[in-house]
Amino acid sequence: MEPLRKALIVGAVRGVGAGVGSALFVLVTPGEQQKQAILKEIPEQDPQRRDEAARTKQLLLATLQEAAATQENVAWRKNWMSGGGGGRSA
């Protein structure tokens, strides 16, 4: 009888814990309006930021293509931003 009682108590405690966890999850999860507000504030929503990210990706790709086309270790250059077509001009 004692093991059954102990199993019921353990099950009840787990059930209460799951209920409290679910209630906290529901309370903390943002609503639809709050989700939309958060999405509007994401930096990638700004057109200028998107253009900057695209330009950065283009520069990175150009640098990788240059590194792949040469036997030189471009990481050991003194001024690795210049040379070839992969660097930014100041």
PDB file of N, CA, C and O in Angstrom:
ATOM      1  N   MET A   1       0.812  -1.186   0.000  1.00  0.00           N
ATOM      2  CA  MET A   1       0.000   0.000   0.000  1.00  0.00           C
ATOM      3  C   MET A   1       0.866   1.265   0.000  1.00  0.00           C
ATOM      4  O   MET A   1       0.526   2.271  -0.622  1.00  0.00           O
ATOM      5  N   GLU A   2       1.967   1.187   0.697  1.00  0.00           N
ATOM      6  CA  GLU A   2       2.879   2.340   0.775  1.00  0.00           C
ATOM      7  C   GLU A   2       3.453   2.722  -0.591  1.00  0.00           C
ATOM      8  O   GLU A   2       3.484   3.913  -0.902  1.00  0.00           O
ATOM      9  N   PRO A   3       3.910   1.780  -1.426  1.00  0.00           N
ATOM     10  CA  PRO A   3       4.414   2.171  -2.754  1.00  0.00           C
ATOM     11  C   PRO A   3       3.343   2.838  -3.620  1.00  0.00           C
ATOM     12  O   PRO A   3       3.649   3.761  -4.374  1.00  0.00           O
ATOM     13  N   LEU A   4       2.110   2.387  -3.521  1.00  0.00           N
ATOM     14  CA  LEU A   4       1.022   2.990  -4.287  1.00  0.00           C
ATOM     15  C   LEU A   4       0.784   4.427  -3.829  1.00  0.00           C
ATOM     16  O   LEU A   4       0.593   5.322  -4.652  1.00  0.00           O
ATOM     17  N   ARG A   5       0.795   4.642  -2.529  1.00  0.00           N
ATOM     18  CA  ARG A   5       0.600   5.990  -1.978  1.00  0.00           C
ATOM     19  C   ARG A   5       1.727   6.916  -2.435  1.00  0.00           C
ATOM     20  O   ARG A   5       1.487   8.060  -2.822  1.00  0.00           O
ATOM     21  N   LYS A   6       2.950   6.408  -2.385  1.00  0.00           N
ATOM     22  CA  LYS A   6       4.103   7.195  -2.798  1.00  0.00           C
ATOM     23  C   LYS A   6       4.027   7.529  -4.294  1.00  0.00           C
ATOM     24  O   LYS A   6       4.345   8.647  -4.699  1.00  0.00           O
ATOM     25  N   ALA A   7       3.610   6.563  -5.104  1.00  0.00           N
ATOM     26  CA  ALA A   7       3.477   6.785  -6.543  1.00  0.00           C
ATOM     27  C   ALA A   7       2.403   7.831  -6.829  1.00  0.00           C
ATOM     28  O   ALA A   7       2.588   8.669  -7.712  1.00  0.00           O
ATOM     29  N   LEU A   8       1.297   7.802  -6.110  1.00  0.00           N
ATOM     30  CA  LEU A   8       0.244   8.798  -6.285  1.00  0.00           C
ATOM     31  C   LEU A   8       0.727  10.197  -5.901  1.00  0.00           C
ATOM     32  O   LEU A   8       0.407  11.177  -6.572  1.00  0.00           O
ATOM     33  N   ILE A   9       1.496  10.280  -4.821  1.00  0.00           N
ATOM     34  CA  ILE A   9       2.025  11.578  -4.389  1.00  0.00           C
ATOM     35  C   ILE A   9       2.995  12.124  -5.439  1.00  0.00           C
ATOM     36  O   ILE A   9       2.938  13.302  -5.792  1.00  0.00           O
ATOM     37  N   VAL A  10       3.886  11.256  -5.936  1.00  0.00           N
ATOM     38  CA  VAL A  10       4.836  11.680  -6.961  1.00  0.00           C
ATOM     39  C   VAL A  10       4.093  12.135  -8.211  1.00  0.00           C
ATOM     40  O   VAL A  10       4.445  13.156  -8.802  1.00  0.00           O
ATOM     41  N   GLY A  11       3.081  11.397  -8.615  1.00  0.00           N
ATOM     42  CA  GLY A  11       2.286  11.776  -9.787  1.00  0.00           C
ATOM     43  C   GLY A  11       1.571  13.105  -9.579  1.00  0.00           C
ATOM     44  O   GLY A  11       1.505  13.924 -10.496  1.00  0.00           O
ATOM     45  N   ALA A  12       1.041  13.322  -8.390  1.00  0.00           N
ATOM     46  CA  ALA A  12       0.349  14.578  -8.092  1.00  0.00           C
ATOM     47  C   ALA A  12       1.329  15.749  -8.123  1.00  0.00           C
ATOM     48  O   ALA A  12       1.014  16.810  -8.661  1.00  0.00           O
ATOM     49  N   VAL A  13       2.508  15.559  -7.549  1.00  0.00           N
ATOM     50  CA  VAL A  13       3.512  16.632  -7.537  1.00  0.00           C
ATOM     51  C   VAL A  13       3.959  16.955  -8.967  1.00  0.00           C
ATOM     52  O   VAL A  13       4.118  18.124  -9.318  1.00  0.00           O
ATOM     53  N   ARG A  14       4.159  15.940  -9.777  1.00  0.00           N
ATOM     54  CA  ARG A  14       4.539  16.173 -11.178  1.00  0.00           C
ATOM     55  C   ARG A  14       3.420  16.888 -11.931  1.00  0.00           C
ATOM     56  O   ARG A  14       3.682  17.787 -12.731  1.00  0.00           O
ATOM     57  N   GLY A  15       2.188  16.495 -11.677  1.00  0.00           N
ATOM     58  CA  GLY A  15       1.048  17.147 -12.326  1.00  0.00           C
ATOM     59  C   GLY A  15       0.941  18.613 -11.940  1.00  0.00           C
ATOM     60  O   GLY A  15       0.691  19.466 -12.792  1.00  0.00           O
ATOM     61  N   VAL A  16       1.128  18.909 -10.663  1.00  0.00           N
ATOM     62  CA  VAL A  16       1.086  20.299 -10.209  1.00  0.00           C
ATOM     63  C   VAL A  16       2.241  21.083 -10.845  1.00  0.00           C
ATOM     64  O   VAL A  16       2.058  22.222 -11.275  1.00  0.00           O
ATOM     65  N   GLY A  17       3.421  20.475 -10.904  1.00  0.00           N
ATOM     66  CA  GLY A  17       4.575  21.141 -11.522  1.00  0.00           C
ATOM     67  C   GLY A  17       4.326  21.433 -12.993  1.00  0.00           C
ATOM     68  O   GLY A  17       4.656  22.515 -13.479  1.00  0.00           O
ATOM     69  N   ALA A  18       3.745  20.471 -13.703  1.00  0.00           N
ATOM     70  CA  ALA A  18       3.441  20.674 -15.121  1.00  0.00           C
ATOM     71  C   ALA A  18       2.389  21.768 -15.285  1.00  0.00           C
ATOM     72  O   ALA A  18       2.474  22.579 -16.207  1.00  0.00           O
ATOM     73  N   GLY A  19       1.408  21.791 -14.402  1.00  0.00           N
ATOM     74  CA  GLY A  19       0.371  22.825 -14.467  1.00  0.00           C
ATOM     75  C   GLY A  19       0.937  24.212 -14.218  1.00  0.00           C
ATOM     76  O   GLY A  19       0.595  25.163 -14.920  1.00  0.00           O
ATOM     77  N   VAL A  20       1.805  24.329 -13.215  1.00  0.00           N
ATOM     78  CA  VAL A  20       2.430  25.623 -12.914  1.00  0.00           C
ATOM     79  C   VAL A  20       3.317  26.049 -14.083  1.00  0.00           C
ATOM     80  O   VAL A  20       3.300  27.216 -14.475  1.00  0.00           O
ATOM     81  N   GLY A  21       4.084  25.124 -14.640  1.00  0.00           N
ATOM     82  CA  GLY A  21       4.938  25.444 -15.784  1.00  0.00           C
ATOM     83  C   GLY A  21       4.129  25.901 -16.980  1.00  0.00           C
ATOM     84  O   GLY A  21       4.502  26.869 -17.644  1.00  0.00           O
ATOM     85  N   SER A  22       3.035  25.226 -17.266  1.00  0.00           N
ATOM     86  CA  SER A  22       2.178  25.616 -18.396  1.00  0.00           C
ATOM     87  C   SER A  22       1.564  26.989 -18.165  1.00  0.00           C
ATOM     88  O   SER A  22       1.491  27.799 -19.089  1.00  0.00           O
ATOM     89  N   ALA A  23       1.124  27.258 -16.942  1.00  0.00           N
ATOM     90  CA  ALA A  23       0.529  28.558 -16.632  1.00  0.00           C
ATOM     91  C   ALA A  23       1.567  29.668 -16.796  1.00  0.00           C
ATOM     92  O   ALA A  23       1.254  30.726 -17.341  1.00  0.00           O
ATOM     93  N   LEU A  24       2.783  29.443 -16.338  1.00  0.00           N
ATOM     94  CA  LEU A  24       3.836  30.444 -16.499  1.00  0.00           C
ATOM     95  C   LEU A  24       4.162  30.667 -17.966  1.00  0.00           C
ATOM     96  O   LEU A  24       4.388  31.803 -18.383  1.00  0.00           O
ATOM     97  N   PHE A  25       4.189  29.613 -18.743  1.00  0.00           N
ATOM     98  CA  PHE A  25       4.462  29.734 -20.179  1.00  0.00           C
ATOM     99  C   PHE A  25       3.402  30.593 -20.857  1.00  0.00           C
ATOM    100  O   PHE A  25       3.728  31.445 -21.684  1.00  0.00           O
ATOM    101  N   VAL A  26       2.150  30.376 -20.515  1.00  0.00           N
ATOM    102  CA  VAL A  26       1.054  31.155 -21.098  1.00  0.00           C
ATOM    103  C   VAL A  26       1.164  32.616 -20.680  1.00  0.00           C
ATOM    104  O   VAL A  26       0.904  33.507 -21.488  1.00  0.00           O
ATOM    105  N   LEU A  27       1.543  32.875 -19.434  1.00  0.00           N
ATOM    106  CA  LEU A  27       1.666  34.250 -18.958  1.00  0.00           C
ATOM    107  C   LEU A  27       2.829  34.993 -19.612  1.00  0.00           C
ATOM    108  O   LEU A  27       2.733  36.195 -19.859  1.00  0.00           O
ATOM    109  N   VAL A  28       3.921  34.294 -19.893  1.00  0.00           N
ATOM    110  CA  VAL A  28       5.130  34.930 -20.406  1.00  0.00           C
ATOM    111  C   VAL A  28       5.083  35.095 -21.920  1.00  0.00           C
ATOM    112  O   VAL A  28       5.671  36.044 -22.438  1.00  0.00           O
ATOM    113  N   THR A  29       4.416  34.223 -22.638  1.00  0.00           N
ATOM    114  CA  THR A  29       4.365  34.271 -24.099  1.00  0.00           C
ATOM    115  C   THR A  29       3.673  35.549 -24.554  1.00  0.00           C
ATOM    116  O   THR A  29       2.569  35.848 -24.101  1.00  0.00           O
ATOM    117  N   PRO A  30       4.327  36.326 -25.470  1.00  0.00           N
ATOM    118  CA  PRO A  30       3.714  37.583 -25.913  1.00  0.00           C
ATOM    119  C   PRO A  30       2.492  37.331 -26.791  1.00  0.00           C
ATOM    120  O   PRO A  30       2.381  36.300 -27.456  1.00  0.00           O
ATOM    121  N   GLY A  31       1.581  38.298 -26.775  1.00  0.00           N
ATOM    122  CA  GLY A  31       0.392  38.218 -27.610  1.00  0.00           C
ATOM    123  C   GLY A  31       0.713  38.574 -29.051  1.00  0.00           C
ATOM    124  O   GLY A  31       1.848  38.926 -29.371  1.00  0.00           O
ATOM    125  N   GLU A  32      -0.284  38.481 -29.918  1.00  0.00           N
ATOM    126  CA  GLU A  32      -0.075  38.723 -31.345  1.00  0.00           C
ATOM    127  C   GLU A  32       0.349  40.161 -31.623  1.00  0.00           C
ATOM    128  O   GLU A  32       1.232  40.388 -32.450  1.00  0.00           O
ATOM    129  N   GLN A  33      -0.261  41.134 -30.950  1.00  0.00           N
ATOM    130  CA  GLN A  33       0.107  42.536 -31.158  1.00  0.00           C
ATOM    131  C   GLN A  33       1.544  42.794 -30.708  1.00  0.00           C
ATOM    132  O   GLN A  33       2.288  43.525 -31.362  1.00  0.00           O
ATOM    133  N   GLN A  34       1.918  42.193 -29.595  1.00  0.00           N
ATOM    134  CA  GLN A  34       3.287  42.373 -29.101  1.00  0.00           C
ATOM    135  C   GLN A  34       4.293  41.709 -30.048  1.00  0.00           C
ATOM    136  O   GLN A  34       5.388  42.234 -30.248  1.00  0.00           O
ATOM    137  N   LYS A  35       3.935  40.571 -30.625  1.00  0.00           N
ATOM    138  CA  LYS A  35       4.809  39.916 -31.605  1.00  0.00           C
ATOM    139  C   LYS A  35       5.018  40.809 -32.816  1.00  0.00           C
ATOM    140  O   LYS A  35       6.140  40.936 -33.305  1.00  0.00           O
ATOM    141  N   GLN A  36       3.948  41.429 -33.305  1.00  0.00           N
ATOM    142  CA  GLN A  36       4.054  42.317 -34.459  1.00  0.00           C
ATOM    143  C   GLN A  36       4.942  43.521 -34.144  1.00  0.00           C
ATOM    144  O   GLN A  36       5.729  43.951 -34.987  1.00  0.00           O
ATOM    145  N   ALA A  37       4.814  44.065 -32.926  1.00  0.00           N
ATOM    146  CA  ALA A  37       5.648  45.204 -32.521  1.00  0.00           C
ATOM    147  C   ALA A  37       7.117  44.799 -32.460  1.00  0.00           C
ATOM    148  O   ALA A  37       7.991  45.567 -32.860  1.00  0.00           O
ATOM    149  N   ILE A  38       7.387  43.612 -31.967  1.00  0.00           N
ATOM    150  CA  ILE A  38       8.768  43.120 -31.882  1.00  0.00           C
ATOM    151  C   ILE A  38       9.338  42.938 -33.286  1.00  0.00           C
ATOM    152  O   ILE A  38      10.486  43.302 -33.538  1.00  0.00           O
ATOM    153  N   LEU A  39       8.547  42.378 -34.200  1.00  0.00           N
ATOM    154  CA  LEU A  39       9.015  42.158 -35.566  1.00  0.00           C
ATOM    155  C   LEU A  39       9.325  43.465 -36.283  1.00  0.00           C
ATOM    156  O   LEU A  39      10.237  43.511 -37.109  1.00  0.00           O
ATOM    157  N   LYS A  40       8.581  44.528 -35.982  1.00  0.00           N
ATOM    158  CA  LYS A  40       8.836  45.819 -36.614  1.00  0.00           C
ATOM    159  C   LYS A  40      10.171  46.406 -36.171  1.00  0.00           C
ATOM    160  O   LYS A  40      10.783  47.179 -36.908  1.00  0.00           O
ATOM    161  N   GLU A  41      10.626  46.045 -34.977  1.00  0.00           N
ATOM    162  CA  GLU A  41      11.864  46.603 -34.434  1.00  0.00           C
ATOM    163  C   GLU A  41      13.107  45.804 -34.815  1.00  0.00           C
ATOM    164  O   GLU A  41      14.219  46.195 -34.459  1.00  0.00           O
ATOM    165  N   ILE A  42      12.945  44.707 -35.524  1.00  0.00           N
ATOM    166  CA  ILE A  42      14.088  43.898 -35.937  1.00  0.00           C
ATOM    167  C   ILE A  42      14.924  44.703 -36.923  1.00  0.00           C
ATOM    168  O   ILE A  42      14.373  45.295 -37.850  1.00  0.00           O
ATOM    169  N   PRO A  43      16.250  44.739 -36.742  1.00  0.00           N
ATOM    170  CA  PRO A  43      17.095  45.553 -37.628  1.00  0.00           C
ATOM    171  C   PRO A  43      16.963  45.204 -39.102  1.00  0.00           C
ATOM    172  O   PRO A  43      17.113  46.087 -39.946  1.00  0.00           O
ATOM    173  N   GLU A  44      16.691  43.962 -39.439  1.00  0.00           N
ATOM    174  CA  GLU A  44      16.591  43.562 -40.836  1.00  0.00           C
ATOM    175  C   GLU A  44      15.364  44.158 -41.523  1.00  0.00           C
ATOM    176  O   GLU A  44      15.260  44.095 -42.748  1.00  0.00           O
ATOM    177  N   GLN A  45      14.445  44.726 -40.770  1.00  0.00           N
ATOM    178  CA  GLN A  45      13.271  45.356 -41.372  1.00  0.00           C
ATOM    179  C   GLN A  45      13.619  46.720 -41.961  1.00  0.00           C
ATOM    180  O   GLN A  45      12.904  47.212 -42.834  1.00  0.00           O
ATOM    181  N   ASP A  46      14.704  47.337 -41.497  1.00  0.00           N
ATOM    182  CA  ASP A  46      15.136  48.637 -41.990  1.00  0.00           C
ATOM    183  C   ASP A  46      15.803  48.465 -43.356  1.00  0.00           C
ATOM    184  O   ASP A  46      16.758  47.697 -43.469  1.00  0.00           O
ATOM    185  N   PRO A  47      15.324  49.162 -44.408  1.00  0.00           N
ATOM    186  CA  PRO A  47      15.911  48.989 -45.748  1.00  0.00           C
ATOM    187  C   PRO A  47      17.402  49.332 -45.804  1.00  0.00           C
ATOM    188  O   PRO A  47      18.166  48.664 -46.500  1.00  0.00           O
ATOM    189  N   GLN A  48      17.813  50.362 -45.081  1.00  0.00           N
ATOM    190  CA  GLN A  48      19.228  50.743 -45.086  1.00  0.00           C
ATOM    191  C   GLN A  48      20.073  49.625 -44.471  1.00  0.00           C
ATOM    192  O   GLN A  48      21.159  49.321 -44.965  1.00  0.00           O
ATOM    193  N   ARG A  49      19.582  49.026 -43.411  1.00  0.00           N
ATOM    194  CA  ARG A  49      20.299  47.932 -42.758  1.00  0.00           C
ATOM    195  C   ARG A  49      20.375  46.713 -43.676  1.00  0.00           C
ATOM    196  O   ARG A  49      21.401  46.034 -43.719  1.00  0.00           O
ATOM    197  N   ARG A  50      19.290  46.431 -44.412  1.00  0.00           N
ATOM    198  CA  ARG A  50      19.297  45.310 -45.355  1.00  0.00           C
ATOM    199  C   ARG A  50      20.317  45.529 -46.461  1.00  0.00           C
ATOM    200  O   ARG A  50      21.042  44.608 -46.836  1.00  0.00           O
ATOM    201  N   ASP A  51      20.372  46.775 -46.993  1.00  0.00           N
ATOM    202  CA  ASP A  51      21.343  47.083 -48.042  1.00  0.00           C
ATOM    203  C   ASP A  51      22.767  46.944 -47.524  1.00  0.00           C
ATOM    204  O   ASP A  51      23.643  46.429 -48.220  1.00  0.00           O
ATOM    205  N   GLU A  52      22.992  47.408 -46.299  1.00  0.00           N
ATOM    206  CA  GLU A  52      24.326  47.292 -45.699  1.00  0.00           C
ATOM    207  C   GLU A  52      24.722  45.826 -45.524  1.00  0.00           C
ATOM    208  O   GLU A  52      25.864  45.452 -45.794  1.00  0.00           O
ATOM    209  N   ALA A  53      23.783  45.000 -45.075  1.00  0.00           N
ATOM    210  CA  ALA A  53      24.062  43.573 -44.896  1.00  0.00           C
ATOM    211  C   ALA A  53      24.346  42.910 -46.245  1.00  0.00           C
ATOM    212  O   ALA A  53      25.228  42.057 -46.339  1.00  0.00           O
ATOM    213  N   ALA A  54      23.612  43.291 -47.280  1.00  0.00           N
ATOM    214  CA  ALA A  54      23.839  42.727 -48.616  1.00  0.00           C
ATOM    215  C   ALA A  54      25.225  43.123 -49.120  1.00  0.00           C
ATOM    216  O   ALA A  54      25.927  42.297 -49.703  1.00  0.00           O
ATOM    217  N   ARG A  55      25.623  44.370 -48.903  1.00  0.00           N
ATOM    218  CA  ARG A  55      26.940  44.846 -49.338  1.00  0.00           C
ATOM    219  C   ARG A  55      28.048  44.103 -48.587  1.00  0.00           C
ATOM    220  O   ARG A  55      29.063  43.729 -49.174  1.00  0.00           O
ATOM    221  N   THR A  56      27.843  43.896 -47.290  1.00  0.00           N
ATOM    222  CA  THR A  56      28.829  43.166 -46.494  1.00  0.00           C
ATOM    223  C   THR A  56      28.985  41.739 -47.009  1.00  0.00           C
ATOM    224  O   THR A  56      30.100  41.222 -47.090  1.00  0.00           O
ATOM    225  N   LYS A  57      27.872  41.106 -47.356  1.00  0.00           N
ATOM    226  CA  LYS A  57      27.930  39.747 -47.896  1.00  0.00           C
ATOM    227  C   LYS A  57      28.653  39.717 -49.234  1.00  0.00           C
ATOM    228  O   LYS A  57      29.406  38.785 -49.516  1.00  0.00           O
ATOM    229  N   GLN A  58      28.424  40.749 -50.068  1.00  0.00           N
ATOM    230  CA  GLN A  58      29.113  40.828 -51.360  1.00  0.00           C
ATOM    231  C   GLN A  58      30.620  40.963 -51.159  1.00  0.00           C
ATOM    232  O   GLN A  58      31.401  40.313 -51.853  1.00  0.00           O
ATOM    233  N   LEU A  59      31.030  41.808 -50.207  1.00  0.00           N
ATOM    234  CA  LEU A  59      32.451  41.985 -49.932  1.00  0.00           C
ATOM    235  C   LEU A  59      33.079  40.691 -49.429  1.00  0.00           C
ATOM    236  O   LEU A  59      34.188  40.334 -49.824  1.00  0.00           O
ATOM    237  N   LEU A  60      32.366  39.998 -48.561  1.00  0.00           N
ATOM    238  CA  LEU A  60      32.859  38.737 -48.028  1.00  0.00           C
ATOM    239  C   LEU A  60      33.002  37.703 -49.139  1.00  0.00           C
ATOM    240  O   LEU A  60      34.007  36.995 -49.207  1.00  0.00           O
ATOM    241  N   LEU A  61      32.012  37.618 -49.999  1.00  0.00           N
ATOM    242  CA  LEU A  61      32.064  36.674 -51.115  1.00  0.00           C
ATOM    243  C   LEU A  61      33.220  37.003 -52.056  1.00  0.00           C
ATOM    244  O   LEU A  61      33.923  36.102 -52.514  1.00  0.00           O
ATOM    245  N   ALA A  62      33.420  38.289 -52.347  1.00  0.00           N
ATOM    246  CA  ALA A  62      34.523  38.692 -53.222  1.00  0.00           C
ATOM    247  C   ALA A  62      35.863  38.324 -52.602  1.00  0.00           C
ATOM    248  O   ALA A  62      36.772  37.873 -53.299  1.00  0.00           O
ATOM    249  N   THR A  63      35.988  38.518 -51.284  1.00  0.00           N
ATOM    250  CA  THR A  63      37.232  38.165 -50.593  1.00  0.00           C
ATOM    251  C   THR A  63      37.465  36.662 -50.642  1.00  0.00           C
ATOM    252  O   THR A  63      38.588  36.217 -50.877  1.00  0.00           O
ATOM    253  N   LEU A  64      36.427  35.887 -50.426  1.00  0.00           N
ATOM    254  CA  LEU A  64      36.563  34.426 -50.476  1.00  0.00           C
ATOM    255  C   LEU A  64      36.915  33.951 -51.892  1.00  0.00           C
ATOM    256  O   LEU A  64      37.724  33.038 -52.061  1.00  0.00           O
ATOM    257  N   GLN A  65      36.311  34.566 -52.892  1.00  0.00           N
ATOM    258  CA  GLN A  65      36.620  34.187 -54.271  1.00  0.00           C
ATOM    259  C   GLN A  65      38.069  34.530 -54.608  1.00  0.00           C
ATOM    260  O   GLN A  65      38.752  33.760 -55.284  1.00  0.00           O
ATOM    261  N   GLU A  66      38.537  35.685 -54.137  1.00  0.00           N
ATOM    262  CA  GLU A  66      39.925  36.070 -54.379  1.00  0.00           C
ATOM    263  C   GLU A  66      40.873  35.097 -53.684  1.00  0.00           C
ATOM    264  O   GLU A  66      41.882  34.685 -54.255  1.00  0.00           O
ATOM    265  N   ALA A  67      40.540  34.736 -52.452  1.00  0.00           N
ATOM    266  CA  ALA A  67      41.395  33.807 -51.712  1.00  0.00           C
ATOM    267  C   ALA A  67      41.426  32.442 -52.394  1.00  0.00           C
ATOM    268  O   ALA A  67      42.460  31.773 -52.394  1.00  0.00           O
ATOM    269  N   ALA A  68      40.317  32.029 -52.968  1.00  0.00           N
ATOM    270  CA  ALA A  68      40.266  30.734 -53.636  1.00  0.00           C
ATOM    271  C   ALA A  68      41.044  30.749 -54.955  1.00  0.00           C
ATOM    272  O   ALA A  68      41.524  29.708 -55.404  1.00  0.00           O
ATOM    273  N   ALA A  69      41.168  31.923 -55.572  1.00  0.00           N
ATOM    274  CA  ALA A  69      41.815  32.011 -56.872  1.00  0.00           C
ATOM    275  C   ALA A  69      43.330  32.171 -56.781  1.00  0.00           C
ATOM    276  O   ALA A  69      44.013  32.120 -57.805  1.00  0.00           O
ATOM    277  N   THR A  70      43.861  32.361 -55.595  1.00  0.00           N
ATOM    278  CA  THR A  70      45.297  32.599 -55.451  1.00  0.00           C
ATOM    279  C   THR A  70      45.915  31.586 -54.491  1.00  0.00           C
ATOM    280  O   THR A  70      45.230  30.988 -53.661  1.00  0.00           O
ATOM    281  N   GLN A  71      47.223  31.415 -54.626  1.00  0.00           N
ATOM    282  CA  GLN A  71      47.942  30.529 -53.706  1.00  0.00           C
ATOM    283  C   GLN A  71      48.410  31.294 -52.470  1.00  0.00           C
ATOM    284  O   GLN A  71      48.845  30.688 -51.491  1.00  0.00           O
ATOM    285  N   GLU A  72      48.321  32.628 -52.513  1.00  0.00           N
ATOM    286  CA  GLU A  72      48.761  33.456 -51.399  1.00  0.00           C
ATOM    287  C   GLU A  72      47.825  33.266 -50.202  1.00  0.00           C
ATOM    288  O   GLU A  72      46.614  33.119 -50.368  1.00  0.00           O
ATOM    289  N   ASN A  73      48.390  33.271 -49.013  1.00  0.00           N
ATOM    290  CA  ASN A  73      47.584  33.193 -47.802  1.00  0.00           C
ATOM    291  C   ASN A  73      47.129  34.608 -47.469  1.00  0.00           C
ATOM    292  O   ASN A  73      47.883  35.378 -46.874  1.00  0.00           O
ATOM    293  N   VAL A  74      45.914  34.952 -47.846  1.00  0.00           N
ATOM    294  CA  VAL A  74      45.439  36.318 -47.684  1.00  0.00           C
ATOM    295  C   VAL A  74      45.273  36.701 -46.216  1.00  0.00           C
ATOM    296  O   VAL A  74      45.215  37.891 -45.907  1.00  0.00           O
ATOM    297  N   ALA A  75      45.198  35.754 -45.318  1.00  0.00           N
ATOM    298  CA  ALA A  75      45.060  36.057 -43.895  1.00  0.00           C
ATOM    299  C   ALA A  75      46.350  36.630 -43.330  1.00  0.00           C
ATOM    300  O   ALA A  75      46.315  37.282 -42.286  1.00  0.00           O
ATOM    301  N   TRP A  76      47.486  36.412 -43.981  1.00  0.00           N
ATOM    302  CA  TRP A  76      48.768  36.880 -43.462  1.00  0.00           C
ATOM    303  C   TRP A  76      49.208  38.195 -44.082  1.00  0.00           C
ATOM    304  O   TRP A  76      50.337  38.629 -43.853  1.00  0.00           O
ATOM    305  N   ARG A  77      48.353  38.838 -44.858  1.00  0.00           N
ATOM    306  CA  ARG A  77      48.704  40.137 -45.427  1.00  0.00           C
ATOM    307  C   ARG A  77      48.823  41.167 -44.305  1.00  0.00           C
ATOM    308  O   ARG A  77      48.117  41.087 -43.299  1.00  0.00           O
ATOM    309  N   LYS A  78      49.727  42.138 -44.488  1.00  0.00           N
ATOM    310  CA  LYS A  78      49.842  43.226 -43.512  1.00  0.00           C
ATOM    311  C   LYS A  78      48.541  44.021 -43.477  1.00  0.00           C
ATOM    312  O   LYS A  78      47.977  44.266 -42.411  1.00  0.00           O
ATOM    313  N   ASN A  79      48.076  44.418 -44.654  1.00  0.00           N
ATOM    314  CA  ASN A  79      46.829  45.165 -44.761  1.00  0.00           C
ATOM    315  C   ASN A  79      45.881  44.317 -45.603  1.00  0.00           C
ATOM    316  O   ASN A  79      45.780  44.517 -46.814  1.00  0.00           O
ATOM    317  N   TRP A  80      45.200  43.393 -44.985  1.00  0.00           N
ATOM    318  CA  TRP A  80      44.399  42.423 -45.722  1.00  0.00           C
ATOM    319  C   TRP A  80      43.131  43.026 -46.301  1.00  0.00           C
ATOM    320  O   TRP A  80      42.472  42.389 -47.122  1.00  0.00           O
ATOM    321  N   MET A  81      42.768  44.252 -45.889  1.00  0.00           N
ATOM    322  CA  MET A  81      41.595  44.890 -46.462  1.00  0.00           C
ATOM    323  C   MET A  81      41.896  45.439 -47.852  1.00  0.00           C
ATOM    324  O   MET A  81      40.978  45.636 -48.648  1.00  0.00           O
ATOM    325  N   SER A  82      43.174  45.689 -48.156  1.00  0.00           N
ATOM    326  CA  SER A  82      43.507  46.183 -49.485  1.00  0.00           C
ATOM    327  C   SER A  82      44.132  45.058 -50.292  1.00  0.00           C
ATOM    328  O   SER A  82      44.431  43.983 -49.773  1.00  0.00           O
ATOM    329  N   GLY A  83      44.317  45.328 -51.545  1.00  0.00           N
ATOM    330  CA  GLY A  83      44.899  44.295 -52.410  1.00  0.00           C
ATOM    331  C   GLY A  83      43.799  43.546 -53.107  1.00  0.00           C
ATOM    332  O   GLY A  83      42.868  43.056 -52.468  1.00  0.00           O
ATOM    333  N   GLY A  84      43.898  43.455 -54.384  1.00  0.00           N
ATOM    334  CA  GLY A  84      42.845  42.783 -55.133  1.00  0.00           C
ATOM    335  C   GLY A  84      41.586  43.628 -55.137  1.00  0.00           C
ATOM    336  O   GLY A  84      41.667  44.854 -55.057  1.00  0.00           O
ATOM    337  N   GLY A  85      40.452  43.011 -55.226  1.00  0.00           N
ATOM    338  CA  GLY A  85      39.209  43.764 -55.274  1.00  0.00           C
ATOM    339  C   GLY A  85      38.340  43.558 -54.056  1.00  0.00           C
ATOM    340  O   GLY A  85      37.182  43.977 -54.051  1.00  0.00           O
ATOM    341  N   GLY A  86      38.875  42.911 -53.002  1.00  0.00           N
ATOM    342  CA  GLY A  86      38.001  42.535 -51.914  1.00  0.00           C
ATOM    343  C   GLY A  86      37.893  43.483 -50.766  1.00  0.00           C
ATOM    344  O   GLY A  86      37.074  43.252 -49.876  1.00  0.00           O
ATOM    345  N   GLY A  87      38.686  44.567 -50.726  1.00  0.00           N
ATOM    346  CA  GLY A  87      38.673  45.418 -49.549  1.00  0.00           C
ATOM    347  C   GLY A  87      37.825  46.656 -49.720  1.00  0.00           C
ATOM    348  O   GLY A  87      37.485  47.044 -50.838  1.00  0.00           O
ATOM    349  N   ARG A  88      37.489  47.267 -48.608  1.00  0.00           N
ATOM    350  CA  ARG A  88      36.740  48.505 -48.608  1.00  0.00           C
ATOM    351  C   ARG A  88      37.701  49.678 -48.697  1.00  0.00           C
ATOM    352  O   ARG A  88      38.814  49.606 -48.176  1.00  0.00           O
ATOM    353  N   SER A  89      37.295  50.738 -49.338  1.00  0.00           N
ATOM    354  CA  SER A  89      38.140  51.927 -49.377  1.00  0.00           C
ATOM    355  C   SER A  89      37.697  52.870 -48.257  1.00  0.00           C
ATOM    356  O   SER A  89      36.507  53.005 -47.976  1.00  0.00           O
ATOM    357  N   ALA A  90      38.672  53.515 -47.627  1.00  0.00           N
ATOM    358  CA  ALA A  90      38.366  54.360 -46.464  1.00  0.00           C
ATOM    359  C   ALA A  90      37.882  55.721 -46.856  1.00  0.00           C
ATOM    360  O   ALA A  90      37.585  56.544 -45.990  1.00  0.00           O
TER     361      ALA A  90
END
